[in-house]
Amino acid sequence: MNNDKITEYQINQVKEFVLRECIKVGDFILSSGQKSDYYIDCTPLVTHVMLRSALAKALNAMAMHSLSNKKTHPVISYLGMETRGIPFAMLAANHGGVMFGILRKKEKNHGIMRVIEHTDKFVNAVLFEDIITTGNTIKISLEKAKDRLRVYSIICIANRNDLKDIDGVPIYSMISDNELKGMIQYHKNVYPTQKININTVL
């Protein structure tokens, strides 16, 4: 089995897990403020011991693929978008043997007050997020960090509105738009009575 086939298998493992464990149908308010009839909880992806190895390899492969046609600085870091993107970037960085950092939503109000948590003064990076809805938080963070940061690509698990890029930075989603729609429809058909309201379980 060649590397491409191995990577495809690992990505499919993650997708199957998302379908089984991460999608909830009901009435939800997203972090963007939008209302939705489904919610994707990516927490099980990083807490499940048996899945983490496949997830790390799949995310690193996606990052490498996103850079394959780009001229980049020789040192690339993986940045996790605060807070949900952090474990995905860390897993991928550990597997790929690259530097890791954090892109914050806003400057800390104490200490060094950084937007980017990284040892380098200027960072060339792939950015990781769990779910992208509007991309507004990433857009604001990129603007705040523009003097210290160049992002070549954005890796996510799912892209709810099928955005192509954020301020010209291309988005690579593990789950395609059609796959996501199919997953949601599957849950609505198979579990029509198991709707939940997120406000009742928080």
C-alpha positions in Angstrom: 0.0 0.0 0.0 1.6 3.3 -1.1 1.6 6.5 1.0 -1.3 8.1 -0.9 -3.5 5.0 -0.2 -2.4 5.0 3.4 -3.3 8.7 3.8 -6.7 8.1 2.0 -7.4 5.3 4.5 -6.6 7.5 7.5 -8.7 10.4 6.2 -11.6 8.0 5.7 -11.2 6.7 9.2 -11.6 10.2 10.5 -14.6 10.9 8.3 -16.3 7.7 9.5 -15.7 8.7 13.1 -17.1 12.2 12.5 -20.2 10.7 11.0 -20.7 8.3 14.0 -19.6 10.4 16.9 -19.4 14.2 16.1 -22.6 15.2 14.4 -25.6 16.3 16.4 -29.0 17.3 14.9 -31.2 19.8 16.7 -31.4 23.5 17.4 -28.1 25.2 17.9 -26.5 28.6 18.1 -23.0 28.6 16.7 -20.0 30.6 17.9 -20.6 32.9 14.9 -24.1 33.7 16.3 -25.8 31.9 13.4 -28.6 29.4 14.1 -28.2 25.9 12.8 -30.1 22.6 12.7 -26.9 20.6 13.2 -23.7 20.9 15.2 -20.3 19.3 14.7 -18.5 18.5 18.0 -14.8 17.8 17.2 -13.8 17.1 20.8 -14.1 13.3 20.4 -11.6 13.4 17.5 -8.8 14.5 19.8 -9.8 12.7 23.0 -10.2 9.2 21.3 -6.9 7.4 21.9 -7.2 5.0 18.9 -8.0 7.7 16.4 -5.3 10.3 17.3 -2.6 8.6 15.3 -4.7 8.4 12.1 -5.8 12.0 12.7 -2.3 13.3 13.1 -1.1 11.6 9.9 -4.1 12.7 7.9 -3.8 16.4 9.0 0.0 16.5 8.3 -0.6 15.0 4.9 -3.2 17.6 4.1 -0.8 20.4 5.2 2.0 19.0 3.0 -0.4 18.7 0.1 -1.6 22.3 0.6 2.1 23.4 0.2 3.0 21.2 -2.7 2.5 23.9 -5.4 3.7 26.9 -3.4 7.1 28.5 -3.0 7.6 28.7 0.8 10.1 29.8 3.3 12.2 26.7 4.3 10.9 26.7 7.8 7.1 26.1 8.1 5.2 26.0 11.4 1.8 24.7 12.2 -0.4 27.2 14.0 -3.5 26.3 15.9 -6.3 28.8 15.9 -7.4 29.6 19.4 -8.8 27.5 20.9 -10.3 24.6 18.9 -7.6 24.5 16.3 -4.8 24.1 18.8 -4.9 20.3 19.4 -5.2 19.7 15.6 -2.1 21.8 14.9 -0.2 20.1 17.7 -1.0 16.6 16.6 0.0 17.4 13.0 3.2 19.2 14.1 4.2 16.3 16.3 3.8 13.8 13.5 5.4 16.1 10.9 8.3 17.1 13.1 7.6 20.8 12.5 7.4 23.8 14.9 4.1 24.5 16.6 2.4 27.7 17.7 -0.9 29.4 18.5 -2.8 32.2 16.7 -4.9 34.0 19.2 -8.3 35.7 18.6 -6.9 38.8 20.2 -3.8 40.0 22.1 -3.4 38.7 25.7 -4.1 41.5 28.2 -1.2 40.5 30.3 2.5 39.5 30.0 4.0 40.0 26.6 0.5 40.5 25.1 1.1 38.4 21.9 -1.3 37.6 19.2 1.0 34.8 18.0 2.5 32.3 20.5 5.8 31.3 18.8 9.5 31.5 19.3 10.2 33.1 15.9 9.9 36.8 15.2 8.3 36.1 11.8 6.3 32.9 11.2 5.6 31.1 7.9 2.7 28.8 8.7 -0.1 26.5 7.9 -3.1 27.4 10.1 -5.4 24.7 11.6 -9.0 25.1 12.7 -11.7 22.6 13.6 -14.8 24.0 11.9 -15.0 27.1 9.7 -18.4 28.8 9.4 -17.9 32.5 8.4 -14.1 32.7 8.8 -14.5 36.2 10.4 -12.4 35.3 13.5 -9.6 34.0 11.4 -9.8 37.0 9.1 -9.5 39.4 12.1 -6.6 37.4 13.7 -4.7 37.4 10.4 -5.0 41.1 10.1 -3.8 41.7 13.6 -0.8 39.4 13.1 0.1 40.5 9.5 3.5 42.0 10.5 4.6 38.7 12.0 2.9 36.1 10.0 2.4 34.7 6.6 -0.2 31.9 6.3 0.0 29.7 3.1 -3.1 27.6 3.8 -5.8 26.8 6.3 -6.7 23.2 7.2 -10.0 22.3 8.8 -12.2 19.3 9.5 -15.3 20.8 8.0 -16.1 24.1 6.1 -19.8 24.7 6.8 -20.3 27.4 4.1 -17.9 25.9 1.6 -15.6 29.0 1.7 -12.8 28.9 -0.8 -10.4 31.2 1.0 -10.1 33.7 3.8 -8.4 36.9 2.6 -6.8 35.0 -0.3 -5.5 32.1 1.9 -6.9 28.9 0.5 -9.0 26.6 2.7 -8.5 22.8 2.6 -11.3 20.9 4.3 -11.0 17.2 5.2 -14.8 16.8 4.7 -16.1 18.1 1.4 -19.3 20.2 1.1 -21.1 17.3 -0.5 -19.9 14.8 2.1 -21.0 17.1 4.9 -24.5 17.5 3.4 -24.7 13.8 3.0 -23.7 13.2 6.7 -26.3 15.7 7.9 -29.0 14.2 5.8 -28.0 10.7 7.0 -28.5 11.8 10.6 -31.8 13.5 9.9 -33.1 10.3 8.2 -31.7 7.7 10.6 -32.1 9.6 13.9 -35.2 11.8 13.3 -36.3 11.7 16.9 -32.9 12.2 18.5 -32.8 16.0 18.1 -31.2 17.9 21.0 -31.0 21.5 22.0 -27.4 22.5 22.8 -28.7 24.8 25.6 -30.0 21.8 27.5 -26.7 20.0 27.7 -24.2 22.7 28.4 
